[in-house]
Amino acid sequence: MAISYKPEPDDALMSQINTTPLVDVMLVLLIIFLITIPVVNSSVVVSLPRQEVQVRETRPENVIVSVDAEGAIYWFDTRLAGADQLAQRLALVAAQKPQPEVHIRGDARADYDSIGRVVLAAQQMGIERIGFITEPPAR
């Protein structure tokens, strides 16, 4: 006696790729990147002064100006040739509505004069909100 087996249409092999796990992994990676991007927004190495910190929300439109120990000025990660380039960029920021905040990352070893020039340039261009980025004191 011979037993014959005919596969029914429901028992056929699936030839399509299941993309649900791939989409799940990609969404998790996207969320991780969105969370970590604001934390890693400046690669200029400066030793920030230690001061009590008032926690503020970081917004993507905020401008970060860094001053290193030698007094060099950086617009985000781009080194500026001089104060005239800083003034030009600050003028563009001052014209925006609403005006973004300017955050200054001044190295603790930097001369006060170099950081003061950045503050003066921002005031002269009409920037209304200027802040300093510091680190919390060691406990």
Summary of the structure (lengths in Angstrom):
residues: 139
radius of gyration: 26.6
end to end distance: 85.3
largest distance: 100.9
contacts: 295
relative contact order: 0.17
helix: 32%
strand: 14%
